[in-house]
Amino acid sequence: MKKFIVTHIKAISLTKQKIHDDIIHYLENKESIPAFEQYVKDREEYIKNIWINVWLNTASNEVPGKEKRAFLRDRGFVTKDAERKLINQVFRNEIRNYQPFEAAEWLNKTYGRHSEKWQACYEKARADYFVRQEAQRLQREAHAINDRIETEVEKIVSQHEMNFYLRFRHFMASRLQEDLKTKTRFYPVDTEALETQLIEAGAFDPADYQTAADFFSELTGEIEQVWRWEFEYEVYGAVYEQLAADYLLDVTLQLIFDNLSEQIKHDYKEVNGEVLTADTLMDQLDHLFSDMQWDFLAEFENEELADLLPIASLPFDEEVHGGLYEQAKAAREQRKAQELAEIERKKAEEKKLIEGVFGQAYSPPVGRNVRCILHIGETNTGKTHQALERMKQAKSGLYLAPLRLLALEVYEKLNTEGIPCSLKTGEEEKTSPGARHASCTVEMFHEKDFYEVIVIDEAQMIADKDRGFSWYKAITGAQAAEIHIIASKNMKPMLIQLLGDSEYELIEYNRDLPLQVEQTPFQLSDTKKGDALVCFSRKEVLETASRLKRNRFSVSMIYGSMPPETRKKQMQQFIEGKTSVIVATDAIGMGLNLPIRRIVFLKNEKFDGTRRRLLTSQEVKQIAGRAGRKGLYPIGKVAFTSDIQKMTFLLEKEDQPVTTFAIAPTSAVFERFQRYSRDLGLFFELWEKFESPQGTKKSSLSQERELYELIRGSEIEARLSMLDLYGFLHLPFSTKELGMTKQWLVTMKAIINGTDLPEPHVKTGTLEELELSYKAIGLHLLFLYRLGRQTEALYWERLRETISEGVHKQLQAEETSIKKKCKRCGKKLPSNYRYQICDACYAARRDNKYRRNKKY
């Protein structure tokens, strides 16, 4: 309890001090000494309460918790496991009456019985009061004189600012002329490596610089510290900043001081007891000089060397230099006005050009004499089947598919049923004798072809930012007696809007088989026959399939980059019961009707090319809708590995209507653009600036622009028409594969040079090599068909089928997971390894970075 006792003594001392301070405050502004009794009467409440307030606060803050608990235990309280807040509260209550200090009694003993102490206290309070008042008066006078000085300086600067700037300008121009004549120009080999020695580039040529700011970006050859441990090459801008500051302090400050009135200098001395100097003025008005420095420097940087260098050798004369400055400034402002006018003129021309090229190109056509049948409904409800049945009955028909696989499926189905049908997908063309029906990917649609029935599948894809315009063209440009459009429910309002005044019939479909969400989180060990496990990358598909195979499951696989022929074989094995489980990416949600008992979402997120995000409601429905099969599985089951409640909400949520569709350049747009220019680079710039009409969103044309940058200004661009060049840029392949981009570029050079097209690089070892070979042949076929070399394409189609069979066989193997390798050295890594490079390569990279830093 030692601290408790010490604190009590301290509280008594503090109480006495506070009462003494209160007496001083009470007495200091009294003209005559009041009676002690009057003070006690006036401050009775304060005196009564001061002890308890000081004691409680001091004890609460300074007595340790251990002593507080001991104090309470001595008084019969149980403190074990009690919260600190409760201990403090009880402690304060218990110490209220502990040995109270009688403040009134002490006060009376100290001052009430000793009038001479009361008198002395009064005299000290008054003396201190007068001293403080005098100090405050002097401070007010000092502030007042400082305000007067600042006001007068501002007035001087306002009156003489032009003179000050002209002198500054003359000084800086003289220094600029000297540096241009005497200094050496430098440039670094590597601007990011300071240890690299600068290379001398000879003398400066004033003609290389239009303004002073242009010269300020040149290197001085020195290294400048910019922030603690950060250094960079010094530029003349930093040197001239310091020159400007020094000049203002040495010259302009003295000019301002000389212009100050003698009265204000006298008054300053009277108030402060010392003479006002230029240095004192600087300390007081630093902010004004700082503003002046940056204003003057900014104006100087904008001046042209052609105006500055001639004045460097002229003696300073305010009238002469002022006239030259005004002439230069007027000429500069005139040029600036002309430049702005030219910019505005070009903007107006550009706006007119954009309107002329794009105009109303993306408004739905009017007055089409067609009849449309809209098949609207959920996934797996027979929409496509009904539309195809009608197409098969027609004398001629066209099926437009979202995927090459679906186009191939319809092509084979019609030919099997005795209806001759051709196939066109960009990578392949197959013509059946006497065929009046065709199955194509939607990108192959041509507005001028007429069919009795056209079927457009998965029309909700119109909202896709890259491919959507192909559906827009088909929906608004198809020429047929009947157009069957198949879409999800959320596409209904948009479709009706796009059809305008065309006649249409609406057929809505609902699922006969209900979907049932399992309420227990799925684990891989729960896998059963008929399950379709969905993840969102090829790697996850292969690794999941490998794990299932090790558990004695027979597995089919589906992912986006899989060859369509392989995908078909994988599906057929599942349909025929040769495999019991299917593992797939979200590609399973697009038009694939399989006998699936249960859809299992192994992940609830996907990477969409930009970021990893939660699945949308439409994506969940599209995939989950594949569960269930009439006559086999009367209920479609859906399972999730986590967040079941959230994912069920997305599955049951009503879809937001599609309100926008994607647009892309049309042949008509290119034809209009070529009346103005044949520069494809300008076309891309205008497309970027073109404001997409309401209800539409522009295709990014990212692949086209990426490929264009590879051949911009080359012979390839010069030798091809703009339409032909864009056609090659628009070939549907993935530029994310470096090898594919190289193949595209080499093939383009061969086309221009009139040499044989380079054969695609084919390797048949690993699964990855087979799939890359398939893609390479696919790109080669795109070129062949675009160049009209159908006969030559037959060989490569057969080879591609062989590659596809190799992929299928690899997938049938026991081990299908990707062999993970270090990106730098190629060393094999464990399948569950977190990083892209091995530990040794990481350590080597870290050591190299450390050595570079240490060298510096």
ZAMARGU-4260 file (C-alpha; in steps of 0.2 Angstrom, whole numbers, plus 5000, padded with zeros to 4 digits):
<rodrens>
0) 5000/5000/5000 | 5015/5011/4999 | 5009/5020/4983 | 4992/5023/4990 | 5000/5033/5005
5) 5011/5042/4993 | 4997/5047/4982 | 4987/5053/4997 | 5001/5065/5002 | 5002/5071/4983
10) 4984/5074/4982 | 4985/5085/4998 | 4999/5095/4990 | 4990/5097/4973 | 4974/5103/4982
15) 4984/5117/4991 | 4992/5122/4975 | 4976/5123/4966 | 4968/5134/4980 | 4983/5145/4979
20) 4982/5147/4960 | 4963/5151/4962 | 4967/5165/4975 | 4979/5173/4963 | 4967/5172/4948
25) 4953/5179/4960 | 4964/5194/4966 | 4974/5199/4950 | 4960/5210/4942 | 4954/5218/4959
30) 4957/5237/4960 | 4958/5235/4979 | 4961/5221/4991 | 4945/5211/4995 | 4943/5204/5012
35) 4948/5186/5015 | 4930/5182/5021 | 4923/5189/5004 | 4935/5177/4994 | 4929/5162/5005
40) 4911/5167/5002 | 4913/5169/4983 | 4923/5153/4981 | 4913/5142/4994 | 4908/5129/4981
45) 4925/5127/4974 | 4934/5126/4991 | 4921/5113/4996 | 4923/5101/4981 | 4941/5104/4976
50) 4948/5090/4988 | 4937/5076/4983 | 4940/5080/4964 | 4959/5080/4966 | 4959/5065/4977
55) 4948/5053/4967 | 4957/5058/4950 | 4974/5056/4957 | 4971/5040/4966 | 4962/5032/4951
60) 4976/5036/4939 | 4991/5033/4950 | 4987/5019/4962 | 4992/5002/4954 | 4978/4989/4951
65) 4986/4977/4963 | 4985/4989/4977 | 4967/4994/4973 | 4962/4976/4974 | 4972/4974/4991
70) 4963/4990/4998 | 4946/4982/4993 | 4950/4965/5000 | 4954/4973/5017 | 4937/4980/5017
75) 4929/4963/5013 | 4927/4964/4994 | 4930/4948/4983 | 4941/4954/4969 | 4946/4938/4961
80) 4941/4937/4942 | 4933/4955/4944 | 4934/4966/4928 | 4946/4981/4930 | 4932/4993/4926
85) 4922/4986/4941 | 4937/4987/4952 | 4940/5005/4948 | 4922/5010/4951 | 4921/5002/4968
90) 4938/5008/4973 | 4933/5026/4969 | 4917/5024/4980 | 4927/5017/4994 | 4940/5030/4995
95) 4929/5045/4995 | 4929/5046/5014 | 4947/5040/5017 | 4956/5053/5028 | 4948/5069/5020
100) 4959/5085/5018 | 4949/5099/5026 | 4953/5112/5013 | 4943/5126/5022 | 4952/5124/5038
105) 4969/5124/5030 | 4964/5140/5020 | 4959/5149/5036 | 4975/5144/5045 | 4986/5149/5031
110) 4977/5166/5026 | 4963/5169/5037 | 4973/5171/5053 | 4988/5180/5044 | 4982/5196/5036
115) 5000/5200/5030 | 5000/5184/5020 | 4984/5189/5012 | 4991/5206/5008 | 5007/5199/5001
120) 4997/5187/4990 | 4986/5201/4983 | 5002/5212/4979 | 5010/5197/4970 | 4994/5193/4960
125) 4993/5212/4954 | 5011/5213/4950 | 5011/5197/4939 | 4995/5203/4931 | 5003/5220/4926
130) 5018/5211/4919 | 5007/5199/4909 | 4996/5214/4902 | 5012/5223/4897 | 5018/5208/4888
135) 5002/5205/4879 | 5002/5224/4874 | 5019/5222/4866 | 5014/5206/4857 | 4999/5215/4850
140) 5010/5229/4844 | 5023/5217/4837 | 5009/5208/4827 | 5002/5225/4821 | 5019/5231/4815
145) 5022/5214/4806 | 5005/5216/4798 | 5009/5233/4792 | 5026/5227/4785 | 5017/5213/4776
150) 5004/5225/4769 | 5017/5237/4763 | 5028/5223/4755 | 5013/5217/4746 | 5010/5234/4739
155) 5028/5236/4734 | 5028/5220/4725 | 5012/5224/4716 | 5019/5241/4711 | 5036/5235/4706
160) 5032/5217/4701 | 5036/5219/4682 | 5053/5228/4687 | 5057/5213/4698 | 5053/5200/4685
165) 5063/5209/4671 | 5078/5210/4682 | 5076/5191/4687 | 5073/5187/4668 | 5089/5196/4663
170) 5099/5187/4676 | 5092/5170/4672 | 5094/5173/4653 | 5112/5178/4656 | 5115/5162/4666
175) 5106/5152/4652 | 5117/5159/4639 | 5133/5155/4648 | 5127/5137/4652 | 5123/5134/4633
180) 5140/5140/4628 | 5151/5132/4641 | 5142/5116/4648 | 5143/5099/4640 | 5127/5088/4636
185) 5125/5071/4644 | 5114/5056/4642 | 5114/5040/4652 | 5115/5023/4644 | 5102/5017/4657
190) 5092/5030/4665 | 5087/5018/4679 | 5105/5013/4684 | 5114/5027/4692 | 5131/5018/4693
195) 5131/5018/4674 | 5143/5032/4668 | 5135/5046/4658 | 5140/5048/4640 | 5145/5065/4634
200) 5135/5071/4619 | 5145/5087/4614 | 5140/5105/4616 | 5122/5111/4617 | 5113/5118/4602
205) 5100/5132/4607 | 5090/5127/4591 | 5086/5111/4600 | 5075/5119/4613 | 5060/5130/4610
210) 5057/5135/4628 | 5068/5137/4644 | 5058/5122/4651 | 5064/5111/4637 | 5082/5115/4642
215) 5078/5112/4660 | 5075/5093/4657 | 5094/5091/4651 | 5106/5082/4663 | 5120/5092/4672
220) 5131/5077/4674 | 5129/5077/4693 | 5118/5066/4704 | 5105/5073/4716 | 5098/5067/4732
225) 5079/5068/4731 | 5074/5059/4746 | 5084/5051/4760 | 5091/5036/4751 | 5084/5040/4734
230) 5096/5048/4721 | 5093/5052/4703 | 5102/5061/4689 | 5102/5080/4692 | 5093/5091/4678
235) 5096/5109/4675 | 5078/5112/4682 | 5084/5109/4699 | 5100/5120/4697 | 5089/5135/4691
240) 5076/5132/4705 | 5091/5136/4717 | 5097/5150/4706 | 5080/5158/4707 | 5079/5157/4726
245) 5096/5164/4728 | 5093/5179/4716 | 5077/5183/4725 | 5086/5183/4742 | 5101/5193/4737
250) 5093/5205/4725 | 5074/5206/4725 | 5074/5206/4744 | 5086/5221/4745 | 5075/5230/4732
255) 5060/5228/4742 | 5069/5233/4759 | 5075/5249/4750 | 5057/5253/4745 | 5050/5251/4763
260) 5045/5268/4771 | 5057/5275/4785 | 5042/5277/4796 | 5038/5258/4796 | 5057/5255/4800
265) 5056/5267/4814 | 5040/5260/4821 | 5048/5242/4820 | 5063/5248/4831 | 5051/5256/4843
270) 5041/5241/4846 | 5055/5227/4845 | 5070/5237/4852 | 5080/5232/4837 | 5084/5238/4819
275) 5074/5230/4805 | 5085/5222/4792 | 5083/5213/4776 | 5087/5196/4784 | 5073/5200/4797
280) 5061/5204/4783 | 5065/5187/4775 | 5062/5177/4790 | 5045/5186/4793 | 5039/5185/4774
285) 5047/5169/4768 | 5030/5163/4761 | 5029/5179/4750 | 5046/5176/4743 | 5043/5158/4740
290) 5027/5162/4730 | 5036/5175/4720 | 5050/5162/4716 | 5038/5149/4709 | 5028/5162/4699
295) 5044/5170/4692 | 5051/5153/4688 | 5035/5146/4680 | 5034/5162/4668 | 5052/5160/4664
300) 5051/5142/4659 | 5037/5146/4647 | 5047/5159/4638 | 5056/5154/4622 | 5075/5154/4620
305) 5073/5164/4604 | 5067/5179/4616 | 5078/5176/4631 | 5096/5174/4623 | 5096/5191/4614
310) 5093/5200/4630 | 5107/5191/4640 | 5120/5203/4633 | 5110/5219/4634 | 5113/5231/4649
315) 5098/5231/4660 | 5086/5245/4656 | 5068/5243/4663 | 5060/5252/4648 | 5070/5243/4635
320) 5068/5226/4643 | 5050/5229/4647 | 5046/5233/4629 | 5055/5217/4623 | 5046/5206/4636
325) 5029/5213/4631 | 5033/5210/4612 | 5038/5192/4616 | 5023/5189/4627 | 5011/5195/4614
330) 5019/5185/4601 | 5018/5169/4612 | 5000/5172/4617 | 4995/5174/4599 | 5004/5158/4594
335) 4995/5149/4609 | 4978/5156/4603 | 4982/5150/4585 | 4987/5133/4592 | 4971/5132/4602
340) 4961/5137/4587 | 4969/5123/4577 | 4966/5111/4591 | 4947/5116/4591 | 4947/5115/4572
345) 4954/5097/4572 | 4942/5092/4586 | 4927/5098/4575 | 4934/5089/4560 | 4937/5073/4570
350) 4919/5074/4577 | 4912/5076/4560 | 4923/5062/4554 | 4917/5051/4568 | 4899/5055/4564
355) 4901/5052/4546 | 4910/5035/4548 | 4900/5028/4562 | 4883/5038/4561 | 4868/5027/4563
360) 4878/5011/4559 | 4872/5003/4575 | 4853/5007/4574 | 4842/4992/4571 | 4835/4991/4553
365) 4817/4995/4550 | 4804/4988/4538 | 4811/4970/4536 | 4799/4958/4529 | 4803/4943/4541
370) 4794/4933/4553 | 4803/4929/4570 | 4799/4915/4582 | 4807/4919/4599 | 4811/4903/4609
375) 4813/4910/4627 | 4817/4900/4642 | 4829/4892/4655 | 4843/4880/4651 | 4839/4862/4646
380) 4821/4865/4641 | 4821/4860/4623 | 4822/4877/4615 | 4836/4873/4602 | 4828/4856/4598
385) 4811/4864/4593 | 4820/4877/4582 | 4830/4864/4573 | 4815/4853/4570 | 4807/4867/4561
390) 4824/4871/4551 | 4825/4852/4546 | 4808/4853/4538 | 4812/4869/4528 | 4819/4868/4510
395) 4834/4878/4516 | 4841/4882/4533 | 4855/4890/4542 | 4860/4886/4560 | 4871/4899/4569
400) 4880/4892/4584 | 4890/4900/4598 | 4903/4887/4598 | 4912/4877/4584 | 4907/4861/4594
405) 4889/4865/4592 | 4890/4869/4574 | 4899/4852/4571 | 4886/4843/4581 | 4871/4850/4571
410) 4881/4847/4555 | 4884/4829/4559 | 4866/4827/4565 | 4858/4833/4550 | 4869/4823/4538
415) 4866/4808/4548 | 4847/4810/4546 | 4848/4812/4528 | 4848/4831/4526 | 4863/4837/4517
420) 4871/4850/4527 | 4888/4860/4525 | 4899/4867/4539 | 4908/4883/4540 | 4917/4888/4556
425) 4932/4899/4550 | 4944/4885/4554 | 4936/4872/4543 | 4923/4871/4528 | 4915/4855/4524
430) 4902/4855/4509 | 4890/4841/4507 | 4884/4837/4489 | 4867/4846/4486 | 4867/4854/4503
435) 4854/4868/4505 | 4857/4868/4524 | 4872/4875/4533 | 4878/4875/4551 | 4890/4889/4556
440) 4898/4898/4570 | 4889/4915/4572 | 4904/4925/4566 | 4902/4916/4549 | 4885/4924/4546
445) 4884/4934/4530 | 4869/4947/4528 | 4866/4944/4509 | 4863/4925/4510 | 4844/4920/4510
450) 4837/4904/4518 | 4820/4899/4522 | 4823/4896/4540 | 4838/4903/4550 | 4841/4898/4569
455) 4851/4909/4580 | 4856/4900/4596 | 4861/4908/4613 | 4856/4925/4608 | 4859/4932/4626
460) 4878/4932/4620 | 4874/4948/4612 | 4880/4956/4628 | 4897/4949/4627 | 4910/4963/4625
465) 4920/4955/4612 | 4909/4943/4602 | 4892/4951/4605 | 4891/4961/4589 | 4890/4944/4579
470) 4873/4941/4587 | 4867/4958/4584 | 4872/4957/4565 | 4863/4940/4564 | 4847/4946/4573
475) 4845/4962/4564 | 4852/4957/4547 | 4846/4939/4544 | 4836/4936/4527 | 4824/4922/4529
480) 4806/4918/4529 | 4807/4913/4547 | 4820/4917/4559 | 4821/4907/4575 | 4830/4916/4590
485) 4834/4906/4605 | 4838/4915/4621 | 4837/4915/4640 | 4823/4924/4649 | 4833/4940/4653
490) 4835/4943/4634 | 4816/4944/4630 | 4814/4964/4631 | 4830/4967/4621 | 4825/4955/4608
495) 4808/4963/4606 | 4816/4980/4605 | 4829/4974/4591 | 4815/4967/4581 | 4806/4984/4579
500) 4791/4982/4569 | 4794/4964/4563 | 4781/4951/4565 | 4786/4939/4579 | 4779/4924/4589
505) 4784/4922/4607 | 4786/4904/4614 | 4791/4903/4632 | 4799/4887/4640 | 4800/4881/4658
510) 4809/4867/4666 | 4799/4851/4668 | 4813/4844/4680 | 4815/4854/4696 | 4832/4859/4703
515) 4836/4854/4721 | 4850/4862/4730 | 4859/4850/4743 | 4861/4859/4759 | 4877/4849/4764
520) 4894/4856/4758 | 4901/4844/4744 | 4918/4835/4746 | 4927/4826/4733 | 4924/4810/4742
525) 4905/4812/4740 | 4907/4810/4721 | 4894/4798/4713 | 4890/4791/4696 | 4881/4804/4685
530) 4890/4819/4693 | 4897/4834/4683 | 4910/4843/4693 | 4913/4861/4687 | 4928/4871/4690
535) 4935/4886/4680 | 4952/4882/4673 | 4959/4869/4662 | 4972/4865/4676 | 4959/4862/4689
540) 4949/4851/4677 | 4965/4840/4674 | 4970/4839/4693 | 4952/4835/4699 | 4951/4822/4685
545) 4967/4814/4691 | 4962/4813/4709 | 4946/4805/4704 | 4955/4792/4693 | 4966/4788/4708
550) 4950/4784/4717 | 4944/4772/4703 | 4932/4783/4695 | 4931/4783/4676 | 4931/4802/4670
555) 4926/4812/4655 | 4933/4830/4654 | 4928/4846/4645 | 4937/4863/4645 | 4937/4877/4633
560) 4954/4875/4624 | 4950/4856/4621 | 4948/4851/4602 | 4930/4850/4598 | 4932/4832/4591
565) 4940/4827/4608 | 4926/4836/4617 | 4913/4826/4607 | 4922/4809/4611 | 4923/4814/4630
570) 4904/4818/4630 | 4900/4802/4620 | 4909/4791/4633 | 4899/4799/4647 | 4882/4798/4637
575) 4886/4779/4634 | 4890/4776/4652 | 4908/4772/4648 | 4913/4785/4660 | 4904/4788/4676
580) 4909/4806/4680 | 4912/4822/4670 | 4924/4836/4676 | 4922/4852/4666 | 4924/4871/4665
585) 4909/4882/4663 | 4910/4877/4644 | 4897/4864/4650 | 4884/4877/4652 | 4883/4881/4633
590) 4872/4870/4623 | 4878/4853/4629 | 4864/4841/4634 | 4871/4827/4644 | 4863/4814/4656
595) 4869/4823/4672 | 4862/4818/4689 | 4870/4832/4699 | 4880/4848/4695 | 4893/4851/4708
600) 4901/4869/4709 | 4919/4865/4715 | 4922/4884/4715 | 4911/4899/4717 | 4922/4911/4708
605) 4931/4913/4691 | 4944/4923/4683 | 4936/4933/4669 | 4952/4939/4661 | 4954/4954/4672
610) 4950/4949/4690 | 4944/4935/4700 | 4925/4937/4704 | 4910/4929/4711 | 4899/4920/4698
615) 4884/4929/4692 | 4866/4923/4694 | 4865/4920/4675 | 4881/4910/4675 | 4875/4899/4690
620) 4858/4896/4681 | 4866/4892/4665 | 4878/4879/4672 | 4866/4872/4685 | 4852/4870/4672
625) 4862/4856/4664 | 4857/4844/4679 | 4843/4832/4676 | 4837/4821/4662 | 4819/4816/4657
630) 4817/4797/4660 | 4833/4796/4669 | 4835/4809/4683 | 4818/4817/4687 | 4826/4829/4698
635) 4841/4840/4694 | 4853/4841/4709 | 4865/4855/4712 | 4879/4855/4725 | 4891/4868/4731
640) 4907/4866/4742 | 4904/4882/4752 | 4893/4898/4754 | 4877/4887/4750 | 4865/4900/4755
645) 4873/4914/4745 | 4874/4902/4729 | 4856/4896/4731 | 4851/4915/4731 | 4860/4917/4715
650) 4852/4902/4708 | 4835/4907/4712 | 4837/4926/4709 | 4827/4934/4695 | 4839/4939/4681
655) 4841/4957/4677 | 4836/4960/4659 | 4849/4962/4646 | 4850/4981/4642 | 4865/4983/4631
660) 4873/4974/4617 | 4890/4974/4610 | 4895/4983/4594 | 4910/4981/4582 | 4916/4989/4566
665) 4906/4983/4550 | 4911/4982/4532 | 4900/4997/4529 | 4909/5007/4542 | 4926/5003/4534
670) 4919/5008/4517 | 4914/5025/4524 | 4930/5027/4533 | 4940/5024/4517 | 4933/5039/4509
675) 4943/5049/4522 | 4958/5039/4525 | 4966/5022/4523 | 4976/5023/4539 | 4970/5009/4550
680) 4979/5016/4565 | 4968/5032/4563 | 4953/5021/4562 | 4957/5013/4579 | 4960/5030/4587
685) 4943/5036/4581 | 4935/5020/4587 | 4942/5023/4604 | 4935/5041/4604 | 4918/5036/4596
690) 4904/5037/4610 | 4894/5021/4609 | 4876/5024/4606 | 4864/5022/4621 | 4860/5004/4625
695) 4877/4998/4617 | 4895/4995/4622 | 4909/4995/4610 | 4920/4980/4607 | 4938/4984/4614
700) 4946/4977/4598 | 4961/4973/4610 | 4967/4959/4600 | 4966/4968/4583 | 4975/4983/4590
705) 4989/4972/4599 | 4992/4963/4582 | 4992/4980/4572 | 5006/4987/4583 | 5017/4972/4577
710) 5015/4977/4559 | 5011/4996/4560 | 5021/5005/4547 | 5028/4989/4540 | 5027/4982/4522
715) 5013/4971/4528 | 5002/4987/4531 | 5008/4995/4515 | 5004/4980/4504 | 4987/4976/4510
720) 4971/4985/4508 | 4963/4991/4524 | 4949/4978/4524 | 4960/4964/4520 | 4972/4969/4534
725) 4958/4970/4547 | 4952/4953/4541 | 4969/4946/4546 | 4969/4955/4562 | 4952/4949/4566
730) 4956/4930/4564 | 4949/4921/4580 | 4964/4915/4589 | 4971/4918/4606 | 4986/4931/4606
735) 4989/4926/4624 | 4999/4911/4617 | 5016/4919/4612 | 5019/4906/4600 | 5003/4909/4591
740) 5006/4927/4589 | 5023/4923/4582 | 5015/4911/4570 | 5003/4924/4564 | 5017/4937/4561
745) 5028/4925/4551 | 5013/4919/4541 | 5008/4937/4537 | 5026/4941/4531 | 5025/4925/4520
750) 5009/4931/4512 | 5016/4948/4508 | 5032/4941/4501 | 5023/4928/4490 | 5032/4913/4498
755) 5025/4897/4505 | 5015/4899/4521 | 5026/4892/4535 | 5020/4876/4542 | 5013/4876/4560
760) 5025/4869/4573 | 5018/4852/4578 | 5024/4842/4593 | 5015/4826/4599 | 5023/4822/4616
765) 5014/4829/4631 | 4995/4834/4633 | 5001/4853/4633 | 5011/4850/4617 | 4996/4841/4608
770) 4984/4855/4613 | 4996/4869/4607 | 4999/4859/4591 | 4980/4859/4588 | 4979/4877/4590
775) 4993/4880/4579 | 4985/4870/4565 | 4969/4879/4568 | 4977/4896/4565 | 4985/4889/4549
780) 4968/4883/4543 | 4961/4901/4547 | 4974/4908/4535 | 4971/4894/4522 | 4952/4897/4521
785) 4954/4916/4521 | 4966/4914/4506 | 4954/4902/4497 | 4965/4887/4498 | 4952/4874/4503
790) 4961/4859/4494 | 4977/4862/4504 | 4967/4864/4520 | 4961/4846/4519 | 4978/4839/4523
795) 4979/4850/4539 | 4961/4845/4544 | 4965/4827/4544 | 4981/4830/4554 | 4972/4840/4566
800) 4960/4826/4568 | 4975/4815/4572 | 4981/4827/4585 | 4963/4828/4592 | 4963/4809/4594
805) 4980/4810/4603 | 4973/4823/4615 | 4958/4810/4618 | 4971/4796/4622 | 4981/4807/4634
810) 4965/4811/4643 | 4961/4793/4645 | 4978/4790/4654 | 4978/4787/4672 | 4988/4803/4676
815) 4981/4819/4668 | 4987/4832/4680 | 4998/4846/4673 | 5017/4843/4677 | 5022/4859/4686
820) 5039/4866/4681 | 5049/4881/4686 | 5047/4895/4674 | 5065/4899/4674 | 5075/4883/4675
825) 5062/4870/4670 | 5064/4860/4686 | 5049/4849/4690 | 5039/4855/4705 | 5027/4847/4717
830) 5009/4848/4710 | 5004/4858/4726 | 5018/4870/4725 | 5012/4888/4728 | 5025/4898/4717
835) 5030/4899/4698 | 5048/4897/4701 | 5058/4885/4712 | 5067/4890/4728 | 5084/4890/4720
840) 5079/4902/4707 | 5070/4913/4719 | 5086/4914/4730 | 5097/4918/4715 | 5086/4932/4709
845) 5085/4939/4727 | 5105/4938/4728 | 5107/4947/4712 | 5095/4961/4717 | 5105/4963/4733
850) 5122/4963/4724 | 5115/4977/4712 | 5109/4987/4727 | 5125/4985/4737 | 5135/4990/4721
855) 5126/5006/4721
</rodrens>
